[in-house]
Amino acid sequence: MIKRLGLAAAALLSLLVSMLIVPAPAHAAVGLRVSGTRIMEANGNAFVMRGVSHAHTWYTNQTGSFADIKALRANTVRVVLSGGRWTPNSASDVANVVSLCRQNRLICVLENHDTTGYGEQSGAYTLDQAVDYWNSVRSALTGTEDFIIVNIGNEPYGNNNVSAWTAATTNAITRMRTLGFQHMLMVDAPNWGQDWQFTMRDNARTVAAADTQKNTVFSVHMYGVFDTAAEITAYLDAFQTAGLPLVIGEFGHNHSDGNPDEDTIMAQAVSRGLGYIGWSWSGNGGGVEYLDMVTNFSPTALTSWGQRIFNGANGITATSREATFFSGGGTDTTAPTTPGTPSSSGVTSTGATLTWAASTDAGGSGLAGYDVYREQGSTDPLLGSSTTNSINLTGLTPATQYQVYVRARDGASNQSTASATTTFTTTSGGGNGGCTAAGTVQSQWGGGYVVQPVTVTNTGTSGITGWTVTFTLPAGHTLAGSWNAAVTTRGQTVTARNAGYNGNVAAGGNTSFGFQVTRPGGNTATVGSYTCAAS
């Protein structure tokens, strides 16, 4: 996680000069390895991370989260660990995490959170201390190079003395290799991970050269610094032009330091074949609870951020492919057989049950599940996924015809051809229903406040496909930012309409958005009431 940062500009020419030399291919590496800008498995298959962070060190009892994250199609989990800044994760606990990773067929990035904000935040550990921790749990990591990546230290410098990052990082890599670690290593940028001074970008060649196994990948965290498409593409261009491996190791849909452009982050990652890891599964605090993807670690309670990253455009469900290591280390290129034509039953205004004849898989990786799509033209949206040959669809639109088909997928993410389609029409359900909106002031200070969440609840008896919330800012107050809604202002009147991914709300269900306001010093007023209209 991060805090408010400044934004600096730098010339692309100096970047290219400093990063022109590309490290040699990682012939000496075992397991996951770097090849140019890409991450490769030992069998030669490319691997692209699609995952989320899980705050294991603070929630060690939430071990079921690994299976829950996998069920939502992630192929990677970034696991938060501590060597002493918080309750230490022992070698036996790390061994259990490793076991959960393998059981759930997940590539796991293990990160030491102790270094967060070093030089600016009291109590932060050095990268040298982080290496000491990795050495203390080395017994739990031996022989796991095929599915474990070691993220040496999370956000290892704040905004102070960031020029020391290069030497500290190269020293940490050198020590890890001297200690015998053969894993792929991941290094985070300074500036709370966001590299707004471009220290990592401009010194990446030097850092990469310090790895005798040529197997280090760079990680940038994208929050408020990366709030425009131009900033995002320029940073990604830099590493790709230089031929150096980069992943987006953290990002969110909003943050206290600004409103990151998650749509561009995800779209660019997909188009370039870059990995991304969203922050975070659940359990956030300190005013950033809006970054929870699920509520109270419940996989059936996706938040608007969870819906966006898993089910939205360029999301995890649509773009994740499981590492082929888990199918036996070979390359399975054989798709499952075509599922049978689905049949519908139990159709309501917002849901339906589908069943179909099961597929088989002869490629070796095994049948993993089924994806149900709506036939809709050039882009067919995913309605849901199931591990069995039936599914209960929810969140459908009343009085609407659905033409659907099913595709099977195996453990190597091969997809079958589409089944024949079936058509059903949801019932009217008595109309679209209504909605209410209620806001919670999350934090406030002399010059402003944050309202998060504004909870929009469908009070009707059937699903709605859109909502509009209106509220009035007190005199002298100005809207400073918003998230998870399309917002317009006219005078002191603010109108917030649903985003493209959170307009469908089932009967009795809810979604949320948030906003930030500036106000005159000494003024303690906040927004008082909200009106909501459903569509």
N, C-alpha and C positions, 0 to 999 in steps of 0.2 A: 504494500500500500504506500501512498505518497502524501505529500502536502503541497501547499500552494507554491508554485515556482514562477520565475520570470521566463521570458521567451527571448532568445537571442537569434540573430541571423548570422550566417557565415557564407563565405564564397565557395561555390562548387569547385572552382579550379583548385584551390588549396586542398580540398578533400581528395580529389583524384590524384594529385601528386603524392599525398601522404599515404594513399591506400592502393597504389597501382600494382605493387608486387603481390602476387597471389601465393599463399602457402602451397606446398607440394601436396599431392593426393595422400590420403591417410592410409598408406599401405600397411603400416605397422599396427594400426588399430585393430582391436577385436570387438565383436558385437556391433552395436550401433556406431556409425562412423561418419565423418564429414567427407564429402566429395564435392569440391568446389563450393557452390552455394547450397547444396542439398544435404539432407540427412539420409543415409542409406542403412539398410539392415545388412547383417553379415552375409545374407544370401544374395545381395545385389539389388534387392527391391528398394525403391524409394519409399520413404516414410514422411508423412506430413502431419504434424501435430494438430489435433482438434480436441481441445480439452478445457478443463477448469481447474482452479486452485481449490484445495480443501485444507482448512485450518486445523489439521490433526493435532498439533501441539497443544491447543486449547480445548479440544474436544476429542480426547483419545477414546472416549466411549462410543463415538459415532462411526464405528467400523463398518456399519452397513452402508455408509455413504459410497464406498467404492463400488458395490454392486448397483446402487441406485444411479450413480453417474454413468456406469457402463450401460445400464438399461436405456438410457437416453442417447445412446450411440456415440458417446465420447470415446476416443481411443487413447487419451492421455489424461493423467491426473498429476497436478503439481502439488506435492505434499509438504506442508509447512512443518518444520522441525525446529527444535531449540537445543542448544548445548549448555544452557545455563542462564541466559537472560530471562527466560521463563522456566517453568518446570522442565528439566532436561528429559529428552527422549533417549532412553537407554538403548544399548545394543540389542537387547531382547525385544524391545518395542519396535525398533527399526526392522528387525528380522520379521516381526509380525506384519508390518506394513509391506515389506517386500513380498511376503507370502500372499497378502491380499491383492497386491498388484498382479501377481502371476495367476492366481485363482480367477481373477476377473478379466484376464486377458487385456491388461492395460499397460502401456508404457508409462512409467512413473518417473517424474522429475522430482527428486528429493532436494529441498532447498533449506538452507540454514538461515532462519529469520533473524538471528541475533545481530547481524551486521547492519540492519535497517537504519539508515540515517546517520551512520558513523561520522563524527566530526561536527555534527549539528545537534543530534539528539542524545541526551544524557543516557548513559547505560549501554549504548551500542557497542558491540564487539568489533575488533579488527578482523580483517580477512585472515590474518595469521592465526588468530584464535579460532576462526571457523575451520581452518585446516586441522587444527588440533582436535576439534570435535569429530571431524570425519575420520581421523586416524583412530579415535577412541571407539568408533562403531564399525571399523573396517571389516571385522569378522562377519558382520551381518550382510555385507555387500559382495563378498568374494564370489565370483562366478556368475554375477548377475548382469554382466555387460550387455546382454542382448535386450534387456527391457528396463534397465535403470540408468538414468542420467543424473549426474551429480551437479546441482546448481550450487556452486561453492558458497556464495553469500548473497542474500537478498538485498537489493538497493544499497550497496556497501558504502556509499558516501551520500551525505545530504548535499547542501549547496556550499559548504565550506571546504577549502583546500582540495578541490576536486582534481587538481593537477597531480596529486599523489596517487590517484586511482591507477594509473598505468603501471607504475612500479609495484604497487601493492598487489595488483592483479597478476602480473607476470610472475612475481615471487610466489603467489599462492598456487598458480598452475605448476610451477617448477617443483614446489614441495609435494604437491599431490602426486606427480609422476615419480619423484624420488621415493615416496612412501610405497609405491607399487600399484597405485590406482591405474587401471586400464580403461576405465569407463569414459564415455563421452562426457566432457565437462561443459558446463554452461556458466557464463559470466554475465552478471547484470551491469547495466550502465550506472554511472553516478547521477547526481542531481535527482535523488530519490527515484532512480531508474529511468528518468525521462531524457537524460542526456541533452538538456537544452543548451549547454555550452559546447556540445559536440566533442567532448573529451574522448568518449569511446569511439565515436565515428572516426575521428582523426588519428587515433592511435591503435586502431584495431589490427593493423598489419603487424605492429610491434608485439602486441599481445599474442596474436596467433603464432608468431614465430617462436615464442617461448615454449610452446607445447611440443615436446620431442615426438609425440605421436600424431601431431597435426590433427587433433580431434577435439577442438574447442568450438562451441557455437556461441554467438553473441545474443543477448536478450535485451530488448528495449521495452519499457513499460509506457503505454500510451494512455494518458489521461488528459488533463486540461491543456497541456502544451500542444497536443495534437488535435486541435479543434477545427482545422480546415483541411480540405482535401489536398491543397498544395503542400502543406507542411508534412503530411503523411507520405505522399508520393515522393517528395524530395528526399526524405530520410531513407525510405526503402530503396529508391533509385541508387543512393550512394553505395549501399552494401552490394547490391546486385551488379553495379558497374565495376566495383572493385573485386568481384568474385569471391566475396566472403559470406559465410553462413550467418543468417539472422533469423530469429523468431520473435514474435510479439509475445513476450513472456507474461505480460499482464495488460489488461485494458478493461474499461467499463463503459457504461452508457452515460455516465454522469460522474462528476466529482466536485468536491468543494473548491478545487482550483480552476474549474471551468467545465465546459461541456464537450467532451471528446466526440469526434465524428466517428461513431462506431460503425456506421454504414459503410463509410469509405475504408476503414480499417479492415473490416471483414471482406469486403469486395476485393480490395487490393491483395489481401493475403491469398484468397482463392485464385485470383487470376495469375498470381506470380508463383503459386505453389509453395507459399510460406506457411509455417505453423503459427497458430495462435492459441493462447490460453487465457480464458476470461477469469476475472476476479469477481466473486468467488462463490462457492456452493452455498454456504449458509453460515450464520454465526457472527456476522459483522456487528461492530459496535462503534461507539465514539462518534456518532453522527453520520456514519456512512452505511447505515442499515439498508439503504436503498440498493446497495450492491449485492444483497442476497439474491441468489437465483431461485431458491426455494424457501418457503417459510418453515422455520423450526425443523430443518433437515428432512422435511416431508417431500418425497419425489412427486407426489400428486398435487402439491401446492406450489406450482411454478408462479413466480412473480412476473411482472411485465418484463423485467430484465432477463429472467430465465426463459420466458417465451421467446424473447428476441434472439438470444444467443443459441438456443437449441433449435427452435422451429422457424425462425425468420429467414429472410433472404441471406444466402451464403452462410447459413448456420451450421451447427454441428451435425444435426440429423441428416441434412442433405449432402454434406461434404466430407464426413469422417469415413476413413477406411482403416480397419483394424490391421495392426502389424502382422505380417505373414509369419513371423516367428512363432506365434501362438498356434498356428496350424501345423506345426511340426518342423518348421524351419525351411520347408520347401516352397516352391511357387505354385500355388493352386490357381489355374486359369480356367477351370471348368465351372461354368455357371450351374446352379440348380435347375431342375426341370421346371416347366411352366406350371404355376398353380392352377387349380380348377376354377371355373367361373364362379364368382362369389354370389351367394344368395342373401337377400335381406330379410330381416324380421324385426319385430318390436320397434317399428318406426314411430317416432314421436316428433314433436315440433323442433327439437334440438338434438336428436340422437337416433341411432339405428344400430342394430347388431348385424354383422356380416360373418358368414362362414363359407369355407371353400375346401376343395380337396387338396390335401397336403402335397408339397413338392418333395423330391428326394435330391440328394447331393452325392456325387461320386468323385469329387475332386480332391478329397482328403481333409479339407478344413471343416467339414460338417455344416449342416444346415443351421443358420443362426437366427432366422426370423423372416418376417414378411413386412412389406411396406404397402399401404393402401393409398392410392392416388385418385384425385378427381380429374376426369377427362375434361379439359377446359380450353384446349387450343395449343398455342405454342409453348406455354409453360403450365404443366399440370401440378397443382399444389399437393403436398403430402398431407393427408388427413390424419394419419396415425400409423403406428408400428406395433407389431405383436410378435411374440416368440412362439405362438401357437397358430393353428389355422382358423382362428376366429378373432373378432375384435368388436368392442363396444365403442362406437364413435360418439363423441359428445361435441358440444359447441357448434352444432350445425345451425343454419339459418332457417327459420320457419317458412313454410309454404314455398319451398325451393326444390327444384329437381336436381338430383345428383346422379351423374353417370360415373361409375367408379370401376377401377381395376386393381389387381394385386400383382406385385412382383416379389419373388423370393430372393433372399440373399444368403450367402454362406459366410464362413468365418474369415475368408480372405476378401470379403466385400464384393465378390462377384454377384451381379444381379441377373436373375432370369429374364426371359422375355415376358412381356405383360400378358396377363390372363385376358380372356374375353371380358367385356364390360357388362355390368348390370346397372339398371336404372331404378331409382326409387324417389319418391317425393315426400318431404317432411310435411307434417300437418301444420295447419295455421296456428294452432295453439292460442287462439284468442287475441292475436295482435302482438305487436312488438313489446308492449309493456312500458314501464317507466324506469326512472333511475333517480338516485340521490347522490349527493357529493358532500363529503365532510373532510375538512383539512386539519392537519396537526402541525403546530409550530414545533419543528424539530430543534432549532437553535436560533438564538437571537443575540444581538449585540447593539451597541449604541447607534450604529449607522445602518442597521438592516436586520434581516431575518430570513430563515429558510423554512418553507412549508413543505413537509415531506412526511408521510404521503398525503396527497389528496385522494381519498378512496372513493371510487365511483362504483356504486352497487346497483345491480339490476334488481329492481323491486317487483318486476312483472312475473308472469307465469311462463314466459317463453324467452328464448334468447334474443338479444339485440345485436345489431351489426354496426352500430356506431353511437357515439354520445358527444354531447356538447355541454361544457360546464362554463358558466358565466359568474364572474365575481367583480367587485368594485374595490379598487385600491384606495386607502385613506388619502386625504389631501396631502400633497407633497411627496407621496411615495411613488417610486418608479420601479417597474419590472426590470430586473438585472439578468435574468436567465430562466430557462425552463427545460424540462426533460420529459420524455415519454408522452408528449402531446404537441400538436401544432397550435401555436399560440399567436393571437393578434391582439393589439391594444388600440383603443380609440378613447382618447382622454384618459379617464381613470377606470374605464370599463375594460376588463380583460376577458377574452373568449378563448377557451381551450377546447380543441377538438381532438378526438382520438388520433393516434398515430396509425400507420398502416398495419401494425401488428397487434394492437390491443383494442380494436373496435368490437370484436366479437366477444360478448360476455353472456354466459349461460344464465338462465333464470336462477336468481339467488346468489350468483357469483359476483366477483368484483375484480377490478383492476385499479391501477393508480398512476398518478403523475406527480410532478413536484415543480416548485419554482422558488426563485430567490428575489428578494425585494430590497432596494435601498431606501432609506428614510432619513429625514433631517435629524441631526444630533439632538438628543434629549426627548425625541418623540418615541413613545412606547407602544403606539397603536399597531395592530396587525389586521389582516383581512378577517372580517367578521362572519360572513355567510356566503353560501354558494347555491346556485340553482343548476339543475341538470335536466337535459332533454335527451331522450333516446330516439334512435332512428333505426 
